[in-house]
Every structure is written in C-alpha cells, then in structure tokens.
Amino acid sequence: MKEELGMGNIYAQDGVDVLEGDKFSSFAARVCRSTYGNSRFLEVVDLSSGHFRGPRAFRFKANYPAQEVFFNPLQTLAPDGSGTKTAVSVAAATFYLAARDVIAMTAGDITRWGGLPLVFSNVLDTSSIGKEGDPTNMAAREVILGLASAAKELELIILNGETAELGVCVSAENLNATLKFNWSGVMFGIYDERRMILGNTLEEGHAIVVLKENGFRSNGISSVRTALALRFGPEWWKNPEAQTAIRLCAAPSVLYDLFLASANGWRWSYDRIPMSLIAHLTGGSWKSKMGEDILFPKGLSAELDDLFDPPEAMVNCANWRGMSDLQAYRTWNGGQGIAVVLNEKDVGKFANMAISFGIGTRNAGRIVRTPAGKEPSIRIKSKFGSGEWVTL
C-alpha cells in the first residue's frame, strides 16, 4: 500500500508503464478490428468480447464467387522487418507512412513466389511509448494508424500485434528521437500449386519488366545513414540543411502486392498473366534476389539496358558515400522495387494492368543464355551517371 500511495508504480519508475501500455494496446486493438472486413477470402472470428487481450482467429470463408474458388491452398508465413529504415522515418517524422516498409518486406516474400498475402501480425518494439497525448505516444499511434491504411490498400487483415517498451534495448543514433522503435512481423498467406512462380518456365529471350520505385525500400539503409553522416555531419538528423534529403531518403515503399496477386489470377476480375519470375529487389538487390536465387543455377544471365533512373536521394547518397555505379547496384534497387520476367508477347497487357493500379513499368531487358565457359551474371547499363555497363 505504501508503494502504491507514496512511491508510485515501481515498474513505471523502472521504464515500463503498464497502464499507459494497456491504453496503447487497447487503441491498437481497435485499429486492428477496423481491418477485419478487408479480405474477400477470410473472416475474422473475434472471441475477445471487446477486450484488447482477448482471443481472435480467422478462417476461410465458406462461399466465394465461382471464379475465386480454390482448393486446398498451401498456407505459409513470411517473417521480416523494416531494419534501420525506422531511424530515417523518425528523422523525417513520417510515422504514418512507416508501415508501408514492414508490409512491403513481409508481403513481398509471399507474392514473389506467386502467393497471396492475407493476414499480418506485428511486433512493435520501442524504447518507450510515452504517455497519452505526448509527442512519443502520438507518433506511436500514427505508426499504428498507418498500418491500417496500408492494410486497406492491400486488402489485408491486421489480426493482432505486440507492443513492448524495452528501454535501452531499443536505441537510436539520435538519443532524443521522438520515437525509438524497431518494427517486424509475420505475414500469413497462401499459395496455389497451380500458379506458383518458381522460375521453372524461364527461357532465353524472356522480357524483364521492372516496377518503378521512388526510394530505397528497406534495403541498404545502413549505407544511407552513413552517406547522410558524411554529407551533413555525425548528427545529420539535427542539421537543418539535411531535412529535404532526409525526407527523400524516408520515401515509403511502393506496395505492389495487390497488383502482382491480381496479375497471377487471385482476383477473378483480372485475366491471369503468366510470369516466369518475380524478384523483390531488397537486401542484396539484383545479384542476390534475381541472379543467385533463380537465374544462375539454371545457367541463365540477364541484360538490363533500360532501367528506371535511380531516385534523386539514391544518386545523392551514392555520391556522398563515394560509391561506384557497381557498388550502388550491389546495394540498392536503382529505382525499381520489383523485376518480373515474362513472355515478350505479354508485356503490353502486363503494363496496362499495372497502370490501373497506379504502378509504372518499363521493359528493361531480357534473359540471355550464359556463354559457354563464362560465369552467369547480371549486366546493367548504369543509370547512376556513367552510362557504362556494370556486371554483377
């Protein structure tokens, strides 16, 4: 009793305010519930009786439009996170848009194989969520509201999540950052064995179509932060001259997943377009995700002579970091978040469908047979300034 009346809450003094945490979790649960009607495939069974800690589950709907019936879908999980992109988002105060990065990373690991992401469960680790009404708490709430917005765009359910105040275990270069957080989660999705995209149908001469990206996604952000420090000083987030550059570097990931799922026949209102390969150009970018994962084991290579130009922030960071064009393409996507390989005759139809989703495309190159005695490679005509060919 003395502790409660005289000393206050010991746990709160030590860095974890259970009452504030419960209020925030209750808010997050309400946001989750706002997404429960997003999916045409699933229905949520809410057994929580309105309590944020209560049980919630989902099941496949009993009835679908005839064109959307599928049998015995394979069920999968894709865990991932935003990495250190959160530090740049905080510096830019783009809290509401930060969810697009964690959603892109997890959903992309399902759509790249031809699947359909359906349900997301997130883990938001913070140094502190603050107190209701203060800047830290308001920023954390913006993060969660932005998650619901991204879910609506992709027809996802945000089933539940976990928020933890971890004190010094979650830190940042900027010790005075409004919100220090790491964000990760697990995406639930399904595959249909009849329309997996595994690279099995790749052929020499297939076209490589790239989907336009305006920023870094969540790859190579450690190099972005180093570049900002080299240009604007070790405390780059405090430099007024850095603010425009920071906002450009924090550009949220484009969400391609509903378009790619539609192109693969998951929505009956769109004709399926056969795709041989989808490469999500994140960590390791071109060589890792397209070459080593799929092309090289098959003795195939790629030539890319008409990529999108890299966004301004990427060009600047490459220059500030002292990167060669080769190093830039090894680290970043170069202005395209996805590469899709398909038959040349289907490129026009694919591009027109992309337009209806607000996504820009470019027929950027082709699949080639690796010459005898040569190592498979990806050759890129650089758009970082030199115009020279680089080999990955």
MIRO-395110 format. One record per residue: residue in one letter; x negated, y negated, z negated of N, C-alpha, C in turn. Coordinates in steps of 0.2 Angstrom, whole numbers, plus 5000, padded with zeros to 4 digits. Last residue first. Layout:
A	X	Y	Z	X	Y	Z	X	Y	Z
...
end
This chain:
L	4864	5038	5312	4865	5041	5305	4864	5049	5305
T	4856	5026	5321	4858	5033	5321	4858	5036	5314
V	4861	5012	5330	4858	5015	5324	4861	5022	5324
W	4858	5000	5343	4861	5007	5341	4857	5009	5335
E	4861	4983	5341	4857	4988	5343	4860	4995	5340
G	4867	4971	5337	4869	4974	5343	4865	4980	5345
S	4864	4964	5326	4858	4965	5330	4861	4968	5337
G	4876	4962	5319	4872	4956	5321	4867	4958	5326
F	4884	4972	5315	4881	4968	5310	4877	4962	5312
K	4888	4981	5324	4892	4975	5324	4890	4970	5318
S	4879	4994	5333	4880	4989	5327	4884	4983	5328
K	4884	5008	5339	4882	5002	5341	4884	4996	5336
I	4879	5023	5331	4884	5017	5331	4880	5011	5334
R	4880	5040	5331	4876	5034	5334	4881	5029	5334
I	4877	5053	5321	4882	5049	5322	4879	5042	5325
S	4871	5070	5325	4870	5063	5322	4877	5059	5324
P	4862	5085	5325	4868	5082	5326	4868	5075	5322
E	4846	5086	5332	4850	5087	5326	4856	5083	5327
K	4842	5096	5347	4842	5090	5343	4847	5091	5337
G	4842	5107	5354	4836	5105	5351	4836	5099	5347
A	4854	5101	5366	4850	5107	5363	4844	5105	5360
P	4865	5088	5360	4860	5091	5365	4856	5097	5362
T	4881	5090	5354	4874	5088	5352	4869	5092	5357
R	4894	5083	5363	4891	5089	5361	4883	5087	5359
V	4904	5070	5355	4900	5072	5360	4896	5079	5358
I	4918	5060	5353	4915	5066	5351	4910	5068	5357
R	4918	5042	5355	4920	5049	5357	4916	5054	5353
G	4926	5026	5351	4920	5030	5353	4923	5037	5355
A	4936	5018	5347	4929	5015	5346	4924	5020	5349
N	4950	5010	5349	4947	5016	5352	4940	5015	5352
R	4957	5003	5335	4953	5002	5340	4950	5009	5343
T	4971	4996	5326	4967	5001	5328	4962	4999	5334
G	4980	4989	5311	4976	4988	5318	4972	4994	5319
I	4996	4991	5305	4989	4993	5305	4985	4992	5311
G	5009	4989	5303	5005	4984	5302	4998	4985	5302
F	5017	5000	5308	5015	5000	5301	5011	4994	5299
S	5017	4998	5321	5024	4997	5317	5023	4997	5310
I	5004	5000	5325	5007	4993	5325	5013	4993	5321
A	5004	5014	5324	5000	5010	5319	5003	5003	5319
M	5011	5017	5336	5014	5019	5329	5011	5015	5324
N	5002	5012	5345	5008	5009	5345	5012	5011	5338
A	4991	5021	5343	4990	5014	5342	4997	5011	5341
F	4997	5033	5347	4995	5033	5340	4994	5025	5338
K	4999	5031	5360	5005	5032	5356	5003	5031	5349
G	4986	5029	5365	4991	5024	5366	4997	5025	5361
V	4980	5042	5362	4978	5036	5359	4983	5030	5359
D	4983	5054	5368	4987	5052	5363	4986	5045	5360
K	4973	5056	5378	4980	5055	5380	4985	5053	5375
E	4962	5060	5370	4962	5053	5373	4969	5051	5375
N	4966	5068	5354	4965	5068	5362	4966	5061	5365
L	4957	5061	5340	4962	5064	5344	4961	5064	5351
V	4951	5057	5324	4949	5060	5331	4955	5063	5334
V	4950	5042	5315	4954	5048	5317	4952	5050	5324
A	4943	5034	5301	4942	5036	5308	4946	5042	5309
I	4947	5021	5290	4948	5027	5292	4946	5028	5299
G	4942	5008	5288	4943	5012	5282	4944	5019	5284
Q	4931	4997	5295	4936	5002	5297	4936	5007	5291
G	4920	4989	5292	4926	4986	5294	4932	4990	5297
G	4909	4996	5287	4908	4992	5293	4915	4989	5296
N	4909	5004	5275	4913	5006	5281	4912	5002	5287
W	4892	5006	5268	4899	5003	5269	4902	5005	5275
T	4880	5013	5269	4883	5011	5263	4890	5009	5263
R	4876	5015	5282	4875	5021	5277	4879	5019	5271
Y	4877	5002	5287	4882	5008	5289	4881	5014	5285
A	4866	4996	5280	4873	4994	5279	4878	4999	5281
Q	4855	5003	5286	4857	5003	5278	4864	5001	5277
L	4856	4998	5299	4857	5006	5297	4859	5006	5290
D	4854	4985	5298	4860	4987	5300	4861	4995	5298
S	4846	4982	5282	4846	4983	5289	4853	4985	5291
M	4848	4971	5268	4850	4977	5272	4848	4977	5279
G	4847	4961	5259	4841	4962	5263	4842	4969	5267
R	4858	4956	5252	4854	4962	5249	4848	4964	5253
W	4862	4946	5260	4859	4944	5253	4855	4950	5250
N	4866	4953	5271	4861	4949	5272	4858	4947	5265
A	4876	4961	5266	4871	4964	5269	4865	4960	5269
C	4885	4951	5262	4882	4955	5256	4876	4959	5259
N	4889	4945	5274	4885	4941	5269	4882	4946	5264
V	4896	4956	5280	4890	4954	5283	4886	4950	5278
M	4906	4957	5270	4901	4963	5271	4895	4961	5275
A	4913	4946	5271	4910	4947	5265	4905	4953	5266
E	4918	4947	5284	4913	4941	5283	4909	4943	5276
P	4919	4964	5290	4922	4958	5287	4916	4953	5285
P	4912	4970	5306	4912	4970	5298	4915	4963	5296
D	4922	4973	5320	4917	4969	5317	4918	4970	5309
F	4926	4990	5325	4928	4983	5322	4922	4979	5320
L	4916	4998	5338	4919	4997	5331	4922	4990	5330
D	4912	5004	5350	4916	4998	5350	4920	4998	5343
D	4904	5015	5351	4901	5009	5354	4906	5003	5353
L	4899	5029	5344	4904	5024	5342	4901	5017	5345
E	4898	5046	5346	4895	5040	5348	4900	5034	5347
A	4894	5061	5336	4899	5055	5338	4895	5049	5341
S	4892	5079	5338	4890	5072	5336	4895	5067	5338
L	4893	5096	5333	4895	5090	5337	4892	5084	5334
G	4890	5108	5327	4886	5106	5332	4888	5100	5336
K	4898	5110	5316	4901	5113	5322	4896	5111	5328
P	4892	5103	5306	4892	5111	5306	4894	5114	5312
F	4894	5090	5310	4888	5093	5311	4888	5100	5310
L	4908	5087	5307	4905	5087	5314	4899	5091	5314
I	4912	5088	5293	4915	5091	5298	4911	5092	5305
D	4903	5082	5283	4909	5086	5281	4911	5090	5287
E	4893	5075	5290	4891	5081	5286	4897	5086	5284
G	4902	5065	5297	4897	5070	5300	4895	5076	5296
M	4912	5060	5289	4913	5062	5296	4908	5067	5298
K	4906	5058	5276	4913	5059	5277	4915	5062	5284
S	4892	5055	5279	4894	5060	5274	4901	5062	5276
K	4891	5045	5289	4887	5051	5289	4890	5057	5285
W	4900	5035	5285	4901	5038	5291	4897	5045	5291
S	4901	5035	5267	4904	5032	5273	4903	5037	5279
G	4897	5036	5254	4893	5039	5260	4895	5037	5267
G	4913	5033	5249	4906	5035	5247	4902	5039	5252
T	4924	5032	5263	4922	5029	5257	4915	5031	5255
L	4933	5034	5275	4926	5031	5275	4924	5028	5269
H	4940	5048	5279	4941	5042	5274	4934	5040	5273
A	4944	5055	5294	4938	5054	5290	4940	5047	5286
I	4953	5067	5302	4954	5061	5298	4948	5060	5293
L	4954	5076	5317	4950	5075	5311	4952	5068	5308
S	4964	5079	5326	4959	5084	5325	4955	5083	5319
M	4981	5077	5328	4975	5074	5326	4970	5080	5324
P	4996	5075	5337	4991	5080	5335	4984	5076	5333
I	5009	5067	5330	5004	5066	5335	4998	5071	5333
R	5027	5069	5329	5020	5071	5327	5015	5070	5332
D	5038	5056	5329	5035	5062	5333	5028	5063	5330
Y	5048	5050	5316	5042	5049	5320	5040	5056	5323
S	5058	5054	5308	5059	5048	5312	5053	5047	5317
W	5053	5063	5298	5057	5066	5304	5058	5060	5310
R	5038	5063	5292	5044	5059	5292	5047	5061	5298
W	5027	5071	5294	5030	5072	5287	5037	5068	5287
G	5019	5070	5306	5026	5073	5306	5029	5074	5299
N	5008	5063	5306	5007	5070	5306	5014	5074	5305
A	5012	5050	5306	5009	5052	5312	5008	5060	5312
S	5016	5050	5292	5021	5049	5297	5018	5052	5304
A	5003	5050	5286	5008	5056	5285	5013	5056	5290
L	4998	5038	5291	4995	5044	5293	4999	5050	5292
F	5007	5029	5285	5006	5029	5292	5004	5036	5294
L	5005	5031	5272	5011	5032	5274	5011	5033	5282
D	4991	5028	5271	4993	5035	5270	5000	5036	5272
Y	4984	5016	5271	4985	5019	5277	4990	5026	5277
L	4981	5002	5263	4984	5008	5262	4987	5011	5268
V	4966	4993	5261	4972	4994	5265	4975	5001	5264
S	4960	4987	5245	4960	4992	5251	4967	4992	5255
P	4958	4969	5243	4961	4976	5241	4961	4981	5247
A	4944	4960	5241	4949	4961	5245	4952	4968	5244
A	4932	4956	5234	4938	4959	5230	4944	4961	5234
C	4925	4948	5242	4922	4955	5241	4928	4959	5237
L	4932	4937	5243	4932	4941	5249	4930	4948	5247
R	4930	4932	5229	4937	4934	5232	4937	4938	5238
I	4917	4930	5230	4919	4935	5225	4926	4937	5228
A	4916	4919	5239	4913	4926	5241	4915	4931	5236
T	4922	4909	5231	4925	4911	5238	4922	4918	5240
Q	4914	4908	5220	4921	4910	5219	4924	4913	5226
A	4901	4904	5219	4902	4911	5221	4909	4913	5222
E	4900	4891	5215	4899	4892	5222	4900	4899	5224
P	4902	4893	5201	4907	4890	5205	4906	4891	5212
N	4896	4907	5192	4894	4902	5197	4900	4899	5201
K	4900	4918	5185	4901	4911	5182	4899	4905	5187
W	4897	4929	5192	4904	4928	5191	4905	4921	5188
W	4883	4930	5192	4886	4927	5198	4894	4925	5197
E	4872	4930	5183	4879	4929	5180	4883	4926	5186
P	4860	4930	5191	4862	4936	5187	4869	4936	5184
G	4864	4922	5207	4861	4922	5200	4864	4928	5196
F	4869	4922	5220	4872	4917	5215	4869	4917	5208
R	4861	4932	5227	4863	4926	5230	4865	4920	5225
L	4859	4942	5218	4854	4940	5222	4855	4933	5225
A	4872	4945	5214	4867	4943	5209	4861	4940	5213
L	4878	4950	5226	4881	4943	5223	4876	4941	5218
A	4870	4961	5228	4870	4956	5233	4872	4949	5230
T	4875	4969	5217	4868	4967	5217	4867	4961	5222
R	4888	4970	5221	4887	4967	5215	4879	4964	5214
V	4886	4978	5232	4890	4972	5232	4888	4968	5226
S	4881	4990	5227	4876	4986	5231	4880	4979	5232
S	4892	4994	5220	4886	4993	5216	4881	4988	5220
I	4900	4997	5230	4901	4991	5226	4895	4989	5222
G	4901	5008	5239	4896	5004	5239	4896	4997	5235
N	4919	5009	5240	4913	5012	5241	4907	5006	5242
S	4932	5006	5240	4929	5007	5233	4922	5010	5234
R	4934	4993	5252	4937	4998	5248	4934	4999	5242
F	4929	4981	5257	4924	4987	5255	4927	4993	5253
G	4940	4974	5269	4935	4974	5264	4931	4980	5263
N	4949	4977	5279	4947	4970	5278	4942	4969	5273
E	4950	4989	5292	4949	4987	5285	4946	4980	5284
K	4958	4997	5305	4955	4991	5303	4955	4991	5295
L	4954	5013	5310	4959	5009	5307	4956	5003	5304
V	4948	5020	5326	4947	5018	5319	4952	5013	5317
V	4947	5035	5335	4951	5029	5334	4950	5027	5327
I	4938	5044	5346	4938	5042	5339	4941	5035	5339
A	4943	5057	5358	4943	5050	5356	4942	5049	5348
H	4935	5071	5364	4940	5068	5360	4938	5061	5358
G	4923	5075	5370	4927	5071	5373	4933	5068	5370
E	4923	5092	5362	4919	5086	5366	4924	5082	5370
E	4935	5094	5350	4932	5096	5356	4928	5090	5359
L	4943	5101	5335	4939	5096	5338	4936	5099	5345
T	4951	5110	5328	4953	5108	5335	4949	5103	5339
N	4947	5110	5315	4947	5116	5319	4948	5115	5327
G	4948	5099	5307	4943	5099	5312	4942	5105	5316
L	4959	5100	5299	4953	5103	5296	4947	5102	5301
I	4974	5096	5295	4969	5093	5299	4962	5095	5296
M	4989	5106	5294	4983	5104	5291	4978	5101	5297
R	5002	5111	5298	4999	5105	5301	4993	5102	5297
R	5005	5123	5293	5006	5122	5300	5003	5116	5303
E	5003	5122	5279	4998	5125	5283	4999	5125	5290
D	5005	5107	5271	5009	5112	5275	5004	5115	5280
Y	5003	5101	5255	5000	5102	5262	5005	5107	5265
I	5006	5088	5243	5007	5094	5246	5004	5095	5253
G	5000	5080	5228	5003	5080	5234	5004	5087	5237
F	4996	5069	5215	4999	5076	5217	5001	5075	5224
M	4981	5061	5209	4987	5061	5214	4989	5068	5215
V	4975	5055	5195	4976	5061	5199	4982	5060	5203
G	4963	5041	5191	4970	5045	5190	4969	5051	5195
S	4956	5026	5184	4956	5033	5188	4963	5036	5187
W	4947	5012	5180	4954	5015	5182	4953	5021	5186
N	4941	5002	5167	4940	5007	5172	4946	5010	5173
F	4939	4985	5161	4943	4991	5162	4940	4996	5168
K	4941	4970	5153	4936	4975	5155	4940	4982	5155
L	4947	4955	5156	4949	4962	5155	4943	4966	5158
T	4940	4943	5156	4947	4943	5154	4949	4950	5152
A	4923	4944	5151	4928	4945	5156	4935	4946	5153
N	4912	4942	5144	4918	4938	5142	4923	4939	5147
L	4902	4949	5149	4904	4951	5142	4910	4947	5140
N	4899	4955	5164	4902	4949	5161	4905	4951	5154
E	4896	4968	5165	4891	4964	5166	4893	4957	5162
A	4906	4978	5153	4905	4975	5159	4899	4970	5159
S	4913	4993	5145	4909	4986	5145	4909	4983	5152
V	4919	5004	5135	4920	5001	5141	4918	4994	5141
C	4914	5007	5123	4913	5012	5128	4915	5010	5135
V	4917	4997	5114	4911	4996	5118	4910	5002	5123
G	4934	5000	5116	4929	4996	5113	4923	4996	5117
L	4945	5007	5121	4939	5011	5120	4933	5007	5117
E	4961	5010	5122	4956	5005	5120	4950	5008	5118
A	4970	5018	5136	4966	5019	5130	4961	5012	5129
T	4984	5024	5143	4980	5018	5142	4976	5019	5135
E	4990	5035	5155	4987	5034	5148	4983	5028	5148
G	5006	5040	5163	4999	5037	5163	4997	5037	5155
N	5018	5045	5175	5016	5043	5169	5009	5041	5169
L	5022	5044	5189	5026	5048	5184	5024	5046	5177
I	5026	5035	5202	5021	5035	5196	5024	5038	5190
I	5029	5041	5218	5031	5041	5211	5025	5040	5206
L	5028	5033	5233	5025	5037	5228	5029	5036	5222
E	5029	5025	5245	5034	5030	5243	5032	5035	5238
L	5020	5015	5247	5018	5022	5250	5023	5027	5248
E	5026	5004	5242	5024	5004	5249	5022	5011	5252
K	5028	5008	5229	5034	5007	5233	5032	5007	5240
A	5014	5009	5224	5018	5015	5225	5024	5014	5229
A	5011	4995	5224	5008	5000	5229	5011	5006	5230
S	5020	4991	5214	5020	4988	5221	5017	4993	5226
A	5015	4998	5203	5022	5000	5205	5023	4997	5212
L	5002	4992	5202	5003	4999	5203	5010	5001	5206
G	5006	4979	5198	5003	4980	5205	5003	4988	5207
L	5009	4982	5185	5014	4979	5190	5012	4980	5197
I	4997	4985	5180	5002	4990	5180	5007	4988	5185
V	4990	4972	5181	4987	4978	5184	4993	4984	5185
E	4998	4964	5173	4998	4963	5180	4995	4969	5184
R	4995	4969	5161	5001	4970	5163	5002	4969	5171
A	4981	4965	5160	4983	4972	5160	4990	4973	5162
A	4984	4951	5159	4980	4954	5165	4981	4961	5165
M	4990	4950	5147	4994	4948	5153	4990	4951	5159
N	4980	4954	5139	4986	4958	5139	4990	4956	5145
T	4971	4943	5141	4969	4950	5142	4975	4954	5143
P	4978	4931	5137	4976	4932	5144	4974	4940	5146
D	4993	4936	5127	4986	4933	5128	4984	4935	5135
G	5005	4942	5126	5005	4935	5128	4998	4932	5129
E	5000	4954	5115	5006	4952	5119	5005	4945	5120
K	4982	4956	5114	4989	4955	5111	4994	4952	5115
G	4971	4967	5121	4973	4961	5118	4979	4962	5115
I	4966	4979	5126	4972	4976	5130	4974	4970	5127
S	4949	4982	5128	4954	4980	5124	4960	4978	5128
S	4942	4990	5137	4939	4988	5130	4944	4986	5125
T	4952	5004	5144	4950	4997	5143	4945	4996	5137
D	4957	5015	5156	4953	5014	5150	4950	5007	5150
L	4970	5022	5162	4968	5015	5162	4964	5015	5155
V	4975	5034	5172	4971	5034	5166	4968	5027	5166
N	4990	5040	5180	4984	5036	5180	4981	5036	5173
S	4997	5050	5193	4997	5049	5185	4990	5046	5184
F	5008	5050	5207	5002	5048	5204	5002	5048	5196
V	5015	5060	5220	5015	5058	5213	5008	5056	5210
L	5012	5062	5234	5019	5061	5231	5019	5058	5225
P	5004	5063	5250	5003	5062	5243	5010	5060	5240
L	5002	5076	5261	5007	5070	5259	5006	5069	5252
G	4989	5080	5273	4994	5081	5267	4998	5075	5266
G	4978	5080	5281	4985	5081	5284	4990	5082	5279
W	4967	5077	5275	4967	5084	5277	4974	5085	5280
R	4969	5064	5271	4963	5065	5276	4963	5073	5278
T	4978	5064	5262	4980	5063	5269	4975	5064	5273
I	4970	5066	5250	4976	5071	5252	4977	5070	5260
D	4962	5056	5248	4959	5063	5248	4964	5068	5250
G	4970	5045	5248	4966	5047	5254	4963	5053	5254
A	4975	5045	5235	4980	5047	5241	4976	5049	5247
T	4963	5040	5229	4966	5047	5227	4971	5049	5233
M	4960	5028	5235	4955	5033	5234	4958	5040	5233
A	4972	5021	5235	4968	5022	5241	4964	5028	5240
I	4974	5019	5221	4979	5023	5225	4975	5025	5232
V	4963	5011	5218	4963	5018	5215	4968	5022	5218
D	4966	5000	5226	4960	5003	5227	4960	5010	5224
R	4978	4995	5222	4978	4997	5229	4971	5001	5230
A	4977	4989	5209	4979	4996	5210	4978	4999	5217
A	4973	4976	5211	4968	4981	5209	4970	4988	5210
L	4982	4966	5212	4980	4970	5219	4975	4976	5217
Y	4983	4960	5200	4989	4963	5203	4987	4968	5209
F	4970	4954	5198	4973	4960	5194	4978	4964	5197
T	4960	4946	5203	4965	4949	5207	4968	4955	5204
A	4950	4938	5198	4956	4938	5195	4962	4941	5199
A	4937	4940	5202	4941	4937	5207	4948	4935	5204
A	4932	4948	5191	4929	4941	5193	4933	4937	5197
V	4941	4959	5193	4941	4955	5187	4938	4948	5188
S	4936	4964	5205	4943	4962	5205	4944	4957	5199
V	4923	4967	5201	4924	4962	5206	4931	4959	5206
A	4925	4977	5192	4922	4972	5190	4922	4966	5195
T	4932	4987	5200	4936	4983	5195	4932	4977	5192
K	4922	4993	5207	4926	4988	5211	4930	4984	5206
T	4916	5004	5202	4914	4997	5199	4918	4992	5203
G	4929	5016	5203	4922	5014	5202	4921	5007	5200
S	4943	5019	5205	4941	5013	5208	4933	5012	5207
G	4944	5038	5207	4945	5031	5203	4942	5025	5207
D	4952	5054	5207	4947	5049	5209	4948	5043	5205
P	4959	5070	5211	4957	5065	5206	4952	5060	5209
A	4972	5077	5218	4966	5074	5220	4964	5069	5215
L	4980	5093	5220	4979	5087	5216	4972	5084	5218
T	4994	5102	5228	4987	5100	5227	4986	5094	5223
Q	5003	5115	5235	5003	5110	5231	4995	5108	5229
L	5010	5120	5250	5005	5121	5246	5004	5115	5242
P	5028	5124	5252	5022	5119	5253	5016	5121	5248
N	5039	5133	5257	5033	5135	5253	5027	5130	5254
F	5044	5124	5271	5045	5130	5267	5038	5131	5263
F	5054	5109	5274	5048	5113	5275	5048	5119	5270
V	5065	5098	5282	5064	5104	5278	5057	5107	5279
E	5067	5087	5290	5062	5087	5285	5061	5093	5281
Q	5078	5089	5298	5072	5088	5301	5066	5088	5296
A	5089	5089	5289	5087	5095	5293	5080	5095	5295
P	5086	5080	5274	5088	5080	5281	5085	5086	5285
Y	5087	5092	5260	5083	5087	5264	5087	5086	5271
N	5091	5097	5243	5093	5096	5250	5089	5090	5254
A	5084	5098	5231	5087	5104	5234	5089	5103	5241
K	5068	5091	5228	5075	5090	5229	5078	5096	5233
F	5056	5097	5217	5058	5096	5224	5066	5096	5225
R	5054	5088	5202	5055	5095	5206	5057	5093	5213
F	5045	5083	5187	5048	5082	5194	5049	5088	5197
A	5046	5075	5170	5044	5080	5175	5047	5079	5182
R	5043	5069	5154	5046	5068	5161	5042	5073	5166
P	5045	5067	5137	5043	5071	5142	5046	5069	5149
G	5041	5051	5128	5045	5057	5130	5043	5061	5136
R	5035	5039	5125	5031	5045	5124	5034	5052	5126
F	5045	5030	5127	5039	5030	5132	5035	5036	5131
H	5062	5035	5127	5056	5034	5123	5049	5035	5127
G	5073	5039	5134	5071	5032	5134	5065	5030	5130
S	5073	5053	5134	5078	5049	5130	5076	5042	5129
S	5065	5060	5142	5062	5056	5137	5067	5053	5132
L	5067	5067	5153	5069	5070	5147	5067	5066	5141
D	5070	5065	5169	5067	5061	5163	5071	5064	5157
V	5065	5072	5183	5069	5074	5178	5066	5070	5171
V	5064	5065	5199	5061	5065	5193	5066	5067	5188
E	5063	5073	5215	5067	5069	5210	5064	5070	5203
L	5055	5072	5231	5056	5074	5224	5061	5070	5220
F	5057	5067	5244	5055	5074	5243	5056	5076	5236
R	5057	5053	5245	5063	5057	5248	5062	5064	5247
S	5053	5043	5231	5052	5048	5235	5058	5052	5238
N	5057	5032	5222	5054	5031	5228	5053	5037	5233
G	5063	5033	5210	5068	5034	5216	5064	5033	5223
Y	5054	5029	5201	5056	5036	5201	5061	5038	5207
T	5049	5017	5198	5046	5021	5204	5050	5027	5205
S	5053	5013	5186	5055	5009	5192	5053	5012	5198
R	5046	5021	5177	5053	5023	5179	5055	5019	5185
C	5034	5013	5176	5034	5020	5179	5041	5022	5182
V	5039	5002	5169	5036	5001	5176	5036	5008	5180
R	5041	5008	5157	5047	5005	5161	5045	5004	5168
A	5028	5012	5154	5033	5017	5155	5039	5014	5159
A	5023	4999	5151	5020	5004	5157	5025	5009	5159
F	5030	4996	5139	5030	4992	5146	5028	4996	5152
S	5025	5006	5131	5032	5005	5132	5033	5001	5139
S	5012	5002	5131	5013	5009	5134	5021	5009	5135
F	5012	4990	5124	5010	4990	5131	5012	4997	5134
K	5017	4994	5112	5021	4989	5116	5019	4989	5123
D	5007	5003	5108	5013	5005	5109	5018	5001	5113
G	4996	4993	5106	4996	4999	5111	5003	5002	5113
E	5001	4986	5096	5000	4982	5102	5000	4988	5108
L	5000	4996	5086	5007	4993	5088	5006	4989	5094
V	4987	4999	5086	4992	5004	5088	4998	5001	5090
D	4973	4992	5091	4979	4990	5088	4985	4995	5090
V	4957	4996	5088	4962	4999	5091	4969	4997	5087
G	4946	4990	5080	4946	4989	5088	4952	4992	5091
D	4946	4989	5067	4941	4993	5070	4941	4993	5077
Q	4958	4983	5064	4951	4979	5062	4946	4983	5066
A	4966	4993	5067	4966	4987	5071	4960	4983	5070
Y	4963	5002	5057	4962	5004	5063	4962	4998	5068
I	4968	4994	5045	4961	4996	5046	4959	4998	5053
N	4979	4981	5045	4978	4988	5048	4971	4989	5049
G	4977	4972	5029	4979	4973	5036	4978	4980	5038
M	4974	4971	5016	4968	4971	5020	4970	4972	5028
G	4987	4969	5009	4981	4965	5008	4976	4965	5013
L	4996	4979	5014	4998	4972	5012	4992	4967	5012
E	4990	4990	5017	4995	4988	5022	4996	4980	5020
E	4981	4992	5006	4978	4992	5013	4983	4988	5017
K	4990	4994	4996	4986	4988	4996	4983	4987	5003
M	4996	5006	5000	5000	5000	5000	4996	4994	5000
end
